[in-house]
Amino acid sequence: MGGKRRMGHRRALVIAVVALLAVGLVWGLGSALAGDESASPAAGKTVLRLGWTREPDNLNPFIGYGTPSYEVWALNYDLLVGFQPKDMANVPGIGLATAWETSPDGKVWTFTITDKAKWQDGKPLTAADVAFTYNYCIENKMGMFIDYLTFIEKVEAPDATHVVFTCSKPKANMLGLWIPILPEHIWNKVSPADAEKSYKNSPPIIGSGPFQCVEWKRGSYVRMVVNKHYWKGAPKVDEIIFQNYQNPDTMTQDVKSGVVAAAWDIPDAQFKALSGNPDITPISCVTLGLNELGLNCYTGVASQGNPVLRDDKFRRALNYAVDKEKLLAVAYGGNGRVGTSLIQSEYYAPDSDYHWEPPADVKYPFDLERAKSELEAAGYTDTNGDGIRDYKGKPIVLRLWARTESVSSQNAGKLIAGWFGSIGLKIDYSVMDENAIADAQYNFEGKNQDVYAPDYDLFLWGWGGDADPNYILSVMTTGSIGSWSDCCWSNAEYDKLFLQQQTTIDLQQRIALVHRMQEIIYDESPYIVLVYPNELEAYNHTQFTGWQRSLDGKGKVWFDALPGLYMNVQKAEAKAAAGGGASTGLIVGLVIAAIVVLAIIVLLVRRRGRRSEVEA
């Protein structure tokens, strides 16, 4: 997804030393300009340029779903209750709420919000904006956030600094609601129907956060400028430019050369090489998230997935044909842990660990012969001896999709296609753009586009998550089919437990419920959880200082929807030139030097040098 970068090279067949000088100088110029593209900040501004291989799918928080979209929203908007980067705890003052209290029965929550916050257009932010945001979502059942809001009956703002939530039952996840607070004076003019379908929320986006999104050039970059009047104090950089790359290898090279100060989603093969660069700090870190093989389990009449995937016996058999250890080693370069259940391991503290690990007698081992025998027992046999198992007289052909945006996804897909082929399934393997996969997952047909008709079989993707497990658990509920759910699986016990865990205040009792939910998913296998991948990031510590890692130094530096991680990043003036950053002064210097060198070339050989374009 996104546009291609081009790096210019000029070479002249002249005296060797002059040629080498010209190439070196103009490569530096080309690399600097390539990183800039048309996102050229005014001279004298401190710009934090960050690289990513994915860009926002939509800037409207009621439509977008990709991680880059959440990163933009986290910087542009405030939450009611935020997350403390060092441990993801919900503490006063991280979000708009400076204090809160609950009634003895746990059903009424009263939040005090800061009186210092303003919207980026200068209007005051009050409790009325908070109440509006929540009521807008609740009353209109806004799909992106409604699963957060179960049991909230009404939200009121008795005055400018207090918001009162009245719930029908105690609400265990009340402090973990990742819902951006929106300005009432803008969003009260947007109909809920438009908000969920067509409203673009085009830049400049009015929020209350530390940065404001002022420009999005699809395929190239997102530009955000500092909110100098941010109520917690302004960040130390003037702008952030999220530079989009289609080729992650090119992005990594630009980290090395200083075109971007940091990057996310570094390829496994390139990551190891970064450790030898004295200017770069590479990070392989535990994070919230999982990568899975998803299966189309939809039982509706309009489903266009292969019907064998609706059979839990068939899905269970596939588990035995996936070597997760090899996937981790080969497709992910060993950066992560083998995946088992819906909630990742090694993230939570021992006394609050929501991760369920299947016991040895329940776990699916890698065993191709066992996979074959399970398929035979379930009635999926090769009736005509062509090597492909049949269903109702037809060979079983399954589409398997990996993502263009993820090299790990593509490598995993090749391995899985081979294993599934060896157990008698015909696999049609393709690499597709994320948007194309999402369009197939959430395909609607009919005269009014109101008939849900998911058109896929198998896909490789992943989920991030919130510190509170409610969000990732909600994805698997029956009510999420047609919205968040990408496997269209339904289980009545799971749905009941999902509601129950939300009202269970006792932590250990809630953990037991969440463990049971993961056990159900593991058994019925709408997902085959493959790995809990580490995030691979890198930043240049000679260009900028003040980088902060989440999770008390064990987590990410950025790209974690935690605006606090950006607040203290600042330019390291004395080291910027040595780091090779694409500053305005550097570009001007390179231009002058290149002109001088090219003039020497003309004088020496009196002919034009050869120019070639190398596509990244």
C-alpha positions as CSV (number, residue, x, y, z in Angstrom):
1,M,0.0,0.0,0.0
2,G,1.3,3.5,-0.8
3,G,3.5,5.1,-3.4
4,K,6.9,4.0,-4.7
5,R,10.0,6.0,-4.0
6,R,12.7,6.5,-6.5
7,M,16.3,7.1,-5.7
8,G,18.3,9.0,-8.3
9,H,21.9,8.0,-9.2
10,R,24.2,10.0,-11.5
11,R,27.4,8.5,-12.8
12,A,30.0,10.0,-15.2
13,L,32.8,8.0,-16.9
14,V,35.6,10.3,-15.9
15,I,38.7,10.3,-13.7
16,A,38.0,7.8,-10.9
17,V,38.3,10.1,-7.9
18,V,36.0,12.8,-9.4
19,A,33.5,10.2,-10.4
20,L,33.4,8.7,-6.9
21,L,33.0,12.2,-5.4
22,A,30.2,13.0,-7.7
23,V,28.4,9.8,-7.0
24,G,28.8,10.1,-3.2
25,L,27.5,13.7,-3.1
26,V,24.6,13.3,-5.5
27,W,23.5,10.0,-3.9
28,G,23.3,11.9,-0.6
29,L,21.3,14.6,-2.3
30,G,19.0,12.1,-4.0
31,S,18.4,10.2,-0.8
32,A,17.6,13.4,1.1
33,L,15.2,14.6,-1.5
34,A,13.6,11.2,-1.8
35,G,12.9,11.2,1.9
36,D,11.4,14.7,1.6
37,E,9.3,14.2,-1.5
38,S,6.8,17.1,-1.4
39,A,6.6,17.2,2.4
40,S,9.0,20.1,2.7
41,P,8.7,22.0,6.1
42,A,9.6,25.6,6.5
43,A,13.3,26.4,7.1
44,G,14.3,26.5,10.7
45,K,11.7,24.0,12.0
46,T,12.6,20.8,13.8
47,V,11.0,17.9,11.9
48,L,10.9,14.4,13.2
49,R,10.6,12.2,10.1
50,L,9.5,8.6,10.7
51,G,9.2,5.8,8.3
52,W,6.4,3.2,7.9
53,T,5.4,0.7,5.3
54,R,1.7,1.2,5.9
55,E,-0.3,4.3,5.9
56,P,-3.7,5.3,7.3
57,D,-6.6,3.5,5.7
58,N,-8.9,6.4,6.8
59,L,-8.6,9.4,9.1
60,N,-12.2,9.1,10.3
61,P,-12.1,7.2,13.6
62,F,-15.5,5.6,12.8
63,I,-14.2,4.1,9.6
64,G,-10.4,3.5,9.9
65,Y,-9.0,0.3,11.4
66,G,-5.3,0.2,10.6
67,T,-2.6,0.8,13.1
68,P,-1.2,3.9,11.3
69,S,-4.7,5.5,11.6
70,Y,-4.6,4.9,15.3
71,E,-1.2,6.5,15.6
72,V,-2.5,9.6,14.0
73,W,-5.6,9.7,16.2
74,A,-3.5,9.2,19.3
75,L,-1.5,12.3,18.6
76,N,-4.4,14.4,17.3
77,Y,-7.0,13.6,20.0
78,D,-7.0,13.0,23.8
79,L,-8.6,10.0,25.5
80,L,-10.7,10.4,28.7
81,V,-8.4,8.1,30.5
82,G,-4.9,7.5,29.0
83,F,-2.3,4.8,29.4
84,Q,1.0,5.4,31.2
85,P,3.8,4.3,28.8
86,K,6.0,2.7,31.3
87,D,3.5,0.1,32.4
88,M,0.2,0.8,30.5
89,A,-1.5,1.7,33.7
90,N,-4.6,3.9,33.8
91,V,-3.5,6.9,36.0
92,P,-5.0,10.4,36.3
93,G,-3.6,13.1,34.1
94,I,-2.5,10.9,31.2
95,G,-5.8,11.5,29.5
96,L,-8.3,14.4,30.1
97,A,-9.4,12.9,33.4
98,T,-7.5,14.2,36.4
99,A,-9.5,12.1,38.9
100,W,-12.3,9.6,39.1
101,E,-14.4,7.8,41.6
102,T,-17.0,5.0,41.6
103,S,-20.2,4.3,43.5
104,P,-20.1,1.4,46.1
105,D,-22.0,-0.8,43.6
106,G,-19.6,0.0,40.8
107,K,-22.3,1.3,38.5
108,V,-21.7,5.0,38.6
109,W,-18.4,6.5,37.5
110,T,-17.7,10.2,38.0
111,F,-14.7,11.7,36.2
112,T,-13.1,15.1,36.8
113,I,-11.5,16.5,33.6
114,T,-8.9,19.2,33.2
115,D,-10.0,22.8,32.7
116,K,-6.9,23.6,30.8
117,A,-7.6,21.7,27.5
118,K,-8.6,23.5,24.3
119,W,-9.4,22.3,20.8
120,Q,-6.9,23.1,18.2
121,D,-9.1,25.8,16.8
122,G,-9.0,27.6,20.1
123,K,-12.4,26.7,21.5
124,P,-12.5,25.4,25.0
125,L,-12.8,21.6,25.6
126,T,-15.3,20.8,28.4
127,A,-17.1,17.8,29.9
128,A,-19.9,18.4,27.4
129,D,-17.6,17.3,24.6
130,V,-16.8,14.1,26.5
131,A,-20.5,13.4,27.1
132,F,-21.3,14.2,23.5
133,T,-18.6,11.7,22.2
134,Y,-19.8,8.8,24.3
135,N,-23.5,9.5,23.7
136,Y,-22.9,9.8,20.0
137,C,-21.4,6.3,20.0
138,I,-24.0,4.8,22.3
139,E,-27.2,6.3,20.9
140,N,-26.2,5.6,17.3
141,K,-24.5,2.2,18.0
142,M,-21.3,3.2,16.2
143,G,-19.7,0.0,15.2
144,M,-16.1,0.8,15.8
145,F,-16.6,1.6,19.5
146,I,-19.9,0.1,20.6
147,D,-18.3,-3.1,22.1
148,Y,-16.4,-0.9,24.5
149,L,-19.7,0.6,25.8
150,T,-21.8,-2.4,26.8
151,F,-23.8,-1.7,30.0
152,I,-23.3,2.1,29.8
153,E,-26.8,3.6,30.0
154,K,-26.2,7.3,29.9
155,V,-23.4,9.9,30.1
156,E,-24.0,13.3,31.5
157,A,-22.0,16.5,32.1
158,P,-23.4,18.3,35.1
159,D,-20.8,21.0,34.7
160,A,-17.8,21.9,32.6
161,T,-15.3,19.7,34.4
162,H,-17.4,16.6,35.5
163,V,-18.7,13.6,33.5
164,V,-21.0,11.0,35.0
165,F,-21.4,7.5,33.5
166,T,-24.4,5.5,34.7
167,C,-24.1,1.8,34.0
168,S,-26.6,-1.1,34.3
169,K,-24.0,-3.3,35.8
170,P,-20.5,-2.9,37.2
171,K,-18.0,-2.3,34.3
172,A,-14.6,-3.9,34.7
173,N,-13.1,-2.2,31.6
174,M,-14.3,1.3,32.3
175,L,-10.8,2.8,32.5
176,G,-9.6,1.0,29.3
177,L,-11.9,2.6,26.7
178,W,-9.8,3.6,23.7
179,I,-12.3,6.2,22.4
180,P,-10.9,9.5,21.1
181,I,-12.8,12.5,22.5
182,L,-14.3,14.5,19.6
183,P,-15.2,18.2,19.5
184,E,-19.0,18.6,19.7
185,H,-19.1,21.8,17.7
186,I,-17.7,19.9,14.6
187,W,-19.1,16.3,15.0
188,N,-22.7,17.4,15.9
189,K,-23.0,18.5,12.3
190,V,-22.0,15.0,11.0
191,S,-24.8,12.5,10.7
192,P,-24.1,9.1,12.2
193,A,-24.8,7.5,8.9
194,D,-22.2,9.7,7.1
195,A,-19.8,9.2,10.0
196,E,-19.8,5.5,9.4
197,K,-19.7,5.5,5.7
198,S,-18.5,8.7,3.9
199,Y,-17.3,11.4,6.2
200,K,-13.6,11.9,5.4
201,N,-12.4,13.9,8.5
202,S,-10.0,15.6,6.1
203,P,-7.0,17.6,7.4
204,P,-6.6,19.9,9.2
205,I,-8.2,17.7,11.8
206,I,-9.5,19.5,14.9
207,G,-8.6,17.7,18.1
208,S,-7.0,18.5,21.5
209,G,-3.8,16.4,21.3
210,P,-0.1,17.3,21.2
211,F,0.0,17.3,17.4
212,Q,-2.5,18.2,14.6
213,C,-2.7,16.3,11.3
214,V,-2.7,19.1,8.7
215,E,-1.9,17.1,5.5
216,W,-2.2,13.6,4.1
217,K,-0.8,12.9,0.7
218,R,-2.0,9.3,0.1
219,G,0.9,7.1,-0.8
220,S,3.5,9.5,0.3
221,Y,3.2,11.0,3.8
222,V,1.2,12.3,6.7
223,R,2.2,15.6,8.2
224,M,1.4,16.7,11.7
225,V,2.3,20.0,13.4
226,V,2.9,20.7,17.0
227,N,0.1,22.0,19.2
228,K,1.9,24.9,20.9
229,H,-1.0,25.3,23.3
230,Y,-1.3,21.7,24.3
231,W,-2.6,21.6,27.9
232,K,0.2,19.4,29.2
233,G,2.9,21.5,27.5
234,A,4.1,21.5,23.9
235,P,6.3,18.7,22.5
236,K,9.9,19.6,21.6
237,V,9.6,19.1,17.8
238,D,7.7,21.3,15.4
239,E,6.5,18.7,13.0
240,I,6.2,15.0,12.6
241,I,6.2,13.5,9.1
242,F,5.2,9.9,8.7
243,Q,7.0,8.9,5.5
244,N,5.4,6.1,3.5
245,Y,7.4,3.4,1.9
246,Q,6.4,0.5,-0.2
247,N,9.7,-1.2,0.0
248,P,10.9,-1.9,3.6
249,D,14.4,-2.4,2.5
250,T,14.6,1.1,1.1
251,M,13.1,2.4,4.4
252,T,15.8,0.6,6.3
253,Q,18.5,2.2,4.2
254,D,17.0,5.6,4.8
255,V,17.3,4.9,8.5
256,K,21.0,4.2,8.1
257,S,21.6,7.3,6.0
258,G,19.5,9.6,8.3
259,V,16.8,10.4,5.8
260,V,14.3,9.2,8.5
261,A,15.1,9.4,12.2
262,A,13.3,6.2,13.0
263,A,11.3,3.4,11.4
264,W,8.8,0.7,12.3
265,D,8.4,-2.7,10.7
266,I,12.1,-3.2,9.8
267,P,12.5,-6.4,7.8
268,D,14.0,-9.4,9.7
269,A,16.9,-9.7,7.3
270,Q,17.9,-6.0,7.6
271,F,17.3,-5.8,11.3
272,K,20.5,-7.7,12.3
273,A,22.7,-5.5,10.2
274,L,21.5,-2.4,12.0
275,S,23.1,-3.5,15.3
276,G,26.6,-2.8,13.8
277,N,25.7,0.9,13.1
278,P,27.0,3.2,15.9
279,D,24.4,5.8,15.1
280,I,21.4,3.5,15.2
281,T,19.6,1.8,18.1
282,P,17.6,-1.3,16.9
283,I,14.8,-2.6,19.1
284,S,13.2,-6.0,19.0
285,C,10.4,-5.7,21.6
286,V,7.5,-7.5,23.1
287,T,4.2,-5.8,22.2
288,L,0.5,-6.3,22.3
289,G,-0.5,-8.3,19.3
290,L,-0.7,-11.6,17.4
291,N,-0.4,-12.9,13.9
292,E,-2.9,-15.5,12.8
293,L,-4.1,-17.6,10.0
294,G,-7.7,-16.6,9.7
295,L,-10.5,-18.9,8.3
296,N,-13.8,-17.9,6.9
297,C,-16.3,-19.6,9.2
298,Y,-19.4,-17.7,8.0
299,T,-22.5,-19.8,7.9
300,G,-24.8,-17.3,6.2
301,V,-26.3,-18.2,2.8
302,A,-24.4,-15.4,1.0
303,S,-20.9,-16.6,2.1
304,Q,-18.5,-17.1,-0.7
305,G,-15.9,-19.0,1.3
306,N,-15.3,-22.7,0.9
307,P,-17.9,-24.5,3.0
308,V,-15.4,-26.9,4.5
309,L,-14.1,-24.1,6.7
310,R,-17.4,-24.0,8.5
311,D,-16.6,-27.5,9.9
312,D,-14.7,-27.3,13.2
313,K,-13.3,-30.8,12.6
314,F,-11.7,-29.6,9.3
315,R,-10.3,-26.5,11.1
316,R,-8.9,-28.6,13.9
317,A,-7.1,-30.8,11.5
318,L,-5.3,-27.8,9.9
319,N,-3.6,-27.1,13.2
320,Y,-1.5,-30.2,12.9
321,A,-0.2,-29.1,9.5
322,V,1.4,-25.8,10.8
323,D,4.9,-25.9,12.1
324,K,4.9,-22.8,14.3
325,E,8.5,-23.2,15.4
326,K,9.7,-23.2,11.8
327,L,7.4,-20.3,11.0
328,L,8.9,-18.2,13.8
329,A,12.5,-19.1,12.8
330,V,12.1,-18.7,9.0
331,A,9.3,-16.2,8.4
332,Y,10.0,-14.0,11.4
333,G,13.7,-14.4,11.9
334,G,13.2,-15.7,15.4
335,N,11.8,-12.3,16.5
336,G,8.9,-13.3,18.7
337,R,7.3,-16.3,20.4
338,V,5.3,-19.2,19.2
339,G,1.6,-18.3,19.3
340,T,-1.2,-20.4,20.8
341,S,-4.1,-18.4,22.1
342,L,-5.8,-15.1,21.4
343,I,-4.0,-13.0,24.0
344,Q,-0.3,-12.8,23.8
345,S,2.2,-14.2,26.2
346,E,5.0,-12.5,28.2
347,Y,3.2,-9.2,28.3
348,Y,1.2,-9.1,31.6
349,A,2.6,-9.4,35.1
350,P,2.2,-12.9,36.6
351,D,-0.6,-11.9,39.0
352,S,-2.6,-10.3,36.1
353,D,-1.8,-12.6,33.2
354,Y,-4.7,-12.8,30.8
355,H,-2.8,-15.2,28.5
356,W,-4.1,-18.8,28.4
357,E,-1.6,-21.4,27.4
358,P,-3.0,-24.8,26.3
359,P,-1.8,-27.7,28.4
360,A,0.3,-30.4,26.8
361,D,-2.6,-32.8,26.3
362,V,-4.6,-30.2,24.5
363,K,-2.0,-28.5,22.4
364,Y,-1.8,-29.3,18.7
365,P,1.7,-30.6,17.8
366,F,3.0,-30.3,14.2
367,D,2.2,-33.7,12.8
368,L,1.3,-34.0,9.1
369,E,0.2,-37.6,9.4
370,R,-2.1,-36.7,12.2
371,A,-3.5,-33.9,10.1
372,K,-4.2,-36.4,7.3
373,S,-5.9,-38.9,9.6
374,E,-8.1,-36.2,11.2
375,L,-9.2,-35.2,7.7
376,E,-9.9,-38.8,6.8
377,A,-11.9,-39.3,10.0
378,A,-14.0,-36.2,9.2
379,G,-14.9,-37.5,5.8
380,Y,-12.5,-35.5,3.6
381,T,-11.0,-38.1,1.4
382,D,-9.4,-38.3,-2.1
383,T,-12.1,-40.2,-4.0
384,N,-10.5,-40.2,-7.4
385,G,-6.8,-40.6,-6.6
386,D,-5.7,-37.2,-8.0
387,G,-4.0,-36.3,-4.7
388,I,-6.6,-33.7,-3.8
389,R,-9.2,-34.3,-1.1
390,D,-12.8,-33.9,-2.1
391,Y,-16.0,-32.3,-0.6
392,K,-19.3,-33.3,-2.2
393,G,-17.5,-34.7,-5.3
394,K,-15.4,-31.6,-5.9
395,P,-11.7,-31.1,-5.1
396,I,-11.1,-28.8,-2.0
397,V,-9.4,-25.6,-3.3
398,L,-8.7,-22.9,-0.7
399,R,-7.5,-19.4,-1.5
400,L,-4.7,-18.4,0.9
401,W,-3.8,-14.7,1.0
402,A,-0.7,-13.0,2.4
403,R,-0.2,-9.3,2.6
404,T,1.9,-7.1,0.3
405,E,2.8,-5.0,3.2
406,S,4.4,-7.8,5.2
407,V,7.4,-9.8,4.1
408,S,6.9,-12.1,7.1
409,S,3.3,-12.7,6.0
410,Q,4.5,-13.7,2.6
411,N,7.2,-16.1,3.9
412,A,4.7,-17.7,6.2
413,G,2.2,-18.1,3.4
414,K,4.7,-20.0,1.3
415,L,5.4,-22.4,4.1
416,I,1.7,-23.0,5.0
417,A,0.8,-23.5,1.3
418,G,3.4,-26.2,1.1
419,W,2.2,-28.0,4.3
420,F,-1.4,-27.8,3.4
421,G,-0.6,-29.1,-0.1
422,S,1.2,-32.1,1.4
423,I,-2.0,-33.2,3.3
424,G,-4.1,-33.2,0.2
425,L,-5.5,-29.7,-0.2
426,K,-5.1,-27.6,-3.2
427,I,-4.0,-24.1,-2.2
428,D,-4.3,-21.1,-4.4
429,Y,-1.7,-18.8,-2.8
430,S,-1.6,-15.1,-3.6
431,V,-0.1,-11.9,-2.2
432,M,-2.6,-9.1,-2.0
433,D,-2.8,-5.5,-0.8
434,E,-4.3,-5.1,2.7
435,N,-7.2,-3.0,1.4
436,A,-8.1,-5.7,-1.2
437,I,-8.2,-8.3,1.6
438,A,-10.3,-6.1,3.8
439,D,-12.7,-5.5,1.0
440,A,-13.2,-9.2,0.5
441,Q,-13.6,-9.8,4.2
442,Y,-16.2,-7.1,4.6
443,N,-17.9,-7.6,1.2
444,F,-21.6,-6.6,1.0
445,E,-23.8,-7.3,-2.0
446,G,-27.5,-6.9,-2.9
447,K,-29.5,-4.1,-4.3
448,N,-28.8,-1.9,-1.3
449,Q,-25.4,-3.4,-0.4
450,D,-26.9,-4.8,2.7
451,V,-26.3,-8.5,2.3
452,Y,-23.1,-9.6,4.0
453,A,-21.2,-11.9,1.6
454,P,-17.6,-12.5,2.8
455,D,-15.5,-13.6,-0.2
456,Y,-12.4,-15.3,1.0
457,D,-11.1,-18.6,2.5
458,L,-7.8,-18.2,4.4
459,F,-5.7,-15.1,5.1
460,L,-2.6,-14.1,7.1
461,W,-2.9,-11.0,9.1
462,G,-2.6,-9.8,12.7
463,W,-4.1,-7.7,15.5
464,G,-2.8,-5.2,17.9
465,G,-4.7,-4.6,21.0
466,D,-5.4,-2.6,24.2
467,A,-3.9,-3.3,27.5
468,D,-7.3,-4.4,28.7
469,P,-8.3,-7.6,26.8
470,N,-11.9,-6.6,26.1
471,Y,-11.1,-5.2,22.7
472,I,-9.4,-8.2,21.2
473,L,-12.0,-10.5,22.8
474,S,-14.8,-8.4,21.2
475,V,-13.5,-9.1,17.7
476,M,-14.5,-12.8,18.0
477,T,-18.1,-12.2,19.1
478,T,-21.2,-13.0,17.0
479,G,-22.2,-9.3,17.2
480,S,-18.9,-8.3,15.4
481,I,-19.7,-10.3,12.3
482,G,-19.9,-7.8,9.4
483,S,-17.9,-5.2,11.3
484,W,-14.7,-6.1,13.3
485,S,-14.8,-9.9,12.9
486,D,-12.7,-11.2,10.1
487,C,-13.4,-14.9,10.6
488,C,-17.2,-14.7,11.0
489,W,-17.2,-17.3,13.8
490,S,-20.0,-17.6,16.3
491,N,-20.2,-19.4,19.6
492,A,-23.0,-18.9,22.1
493,E,-20.9,-19.7,25.2
494,Y,-18.2,-17.3,24.1
495,D,-20.7,-14.5,23.6
496,K,-22.1,-15.1,27.1
497,L,-18.6,-15.1,28.7
498,F,-17.7,-11.9,26.8
499,L,-20.5,-10.0,28.6
500,Q,-19.8,-11.7,31.9
501,Q,-16.1,-10.8,32.0
502,Q,-17.0,-7.1,31.4
503,T,-18.9,-7.0,34.7
504,T,-16.5,-9.1,36.8
505,I,-14.6,-6.7,39.0
506,D,-12.6,-9.3,40.8
507,L,-9.4,-9.6,38.7
508,Q,-8.7,-13.3,39.3
509,Q,-12.3,-14.2,38.5
510,R,-12.2,-12.1,35.3
511,I,-8.9,-13.8,34.3
512,A,-10.6,-17.2,34.7
513,L,-13.4,-16.2,32.3
514,V,-11.0,-14.7,29.8
515,H,-8.9,-18.0,29.9
516,R,-12.0,-20.0,29.1
517,M,-12.8,-17.8,26.2
518,Q,-9.4,-18.4,24.7
519,E,-9.8,-22.1,25.3
520,I,-13.0,-22.1,23.2
521,I,-11.3,-20.4,20.4
522,Y,-8.3,-22.7,20.5
523,D,-10.6,-25.7,20.3
524,E,-12.8,-24.5,17.5
525,S,-10.0,-22.8,15.6
526,P,-11.5,-19.9,13.7
527,Y,-8.0,-18.6,14.0
528,I,-4.8,-20.6,14.1
529,V,-2.6,-18.2,16.1
530,L,0.8,-18.5,14.6
531,V,3.2,-16.1,16.5
532,Y,3.4,-13.2,18.9
533,P,5.8,-11.2,16.8
534,N,8.2,-8.8,18.3
535,E,8.0,-5.3,16.8
536,L,11.3,-4.4,15.0
537,E,12.0,-0.7,15.2
538,A,15.1,1.4,14.9
539,Y,16.0,5.0,15.7
540,N,18.9,7.3,15.2
541,H,20.2,8.5,18.5
542,T,22.7,11.0,17.0
543,Q,19.9,13.0,15.3
544,F,17.4,13.1,18.1
545,T,17.5,12.4,21.8
546,G,14.8,11.9,24.4
547,W,13.5,8.6,22.9
548,Q,11.5,6.7,25.5
549,R,10.6,3.0,25.4
550,S,7.2,1.8,26.7
551,L,6.8,-1.0,29.3
552,D,9.6,0.3,31.5
553,G,12.2,0.1,28.8
554,K,11.1,-3.2,27.2
555,G,8.5,-2.0,24.7
556,K,8.3,0.3,21.7
557,V,9.9,3.7,21.1
558,W,7.0,4.8,19.0
559,F,4.1,3.5,16.9
560,D,2.2,2.3,19.9
561,A,-0.7,4.9,20.0
562,L,0.9,6.4,23.1
563,P,1.4,10.1,22.6
564,G,3.6,10.4,25.7
565,L,6.4,8.6,23.9
566,Y,6.8,11.6,21.5
567,M,6.8,14.4,24.1
568,N,10.5,14.5,24.9
569,V,12.0,13.7,21.6
570,Q,14.2,16.6,20.5
571,K,16.9,17.4,18.0
572,A,20.5,16.7,19.0
573,E,21.9,19.8,17.4
574,A,25.6,19.0,17.7
575,K,25.2,15.6,16.2
576,A,22.7,16.2,13.5
577,A,25.2,16.6,10.7
578,A,27.3,13.6,11.7
579,G,24.1,11.5,11.8
580,G,23.5,12.3,8.1
581,G,20.0,13.7,8.6
582,A,18.1,15.3,5.7
583,S,18.2,18.8,7.1
584,T,17.6,21.8,4.9
585,G,21.2,22.9,5.4
586,L,22.5,19.5,4.4
587,I,20.4,19.5,1.2
588,V,21.6,23.0,0.3
589,G,25.2,22.0,0.9
590,L,24.8,18.9,-1.2
591,V,23.2,20.9,-4.0
592,I,26.2,23.4,-4.1
593,A,28.8,20.6,-3.9
594,A,27.1,18.6,-6.6
595,I,27.0,21.6,-8.9
596,V,30.7,22.2,-8.4
597,V,31.6,18.6,-9.0
598,L,29.4,18.4,-12.1
599,A,31.1,21.6,-13.4
600,I,34.5,19.8,-13.0
601,I,33.2,16.9,-14.9
602,V,32.1,19.1,-17.8
603,L,35.5,20.7,-17.9
604,L,37.3,17.4,-17.8
605,V,35.4,15.4,-20.3
606,R,33.1,17.9,-22.0
607,R,30.2,15.5,-22.1
608,R,27.1,14.7,-20.0
609,G,27.2,11.9,-17.5
610,R,24.9,9.0,-17.8
611,R,21.8,9.2,-15.5
612,S,19.9,6.1,-14.4
613,E,16.8,5.7,-12.2
614,V,16.8,2.9,-9.7
615,E,13.3,2.0,-8.5
616,A,13.1,1.2,-4.9
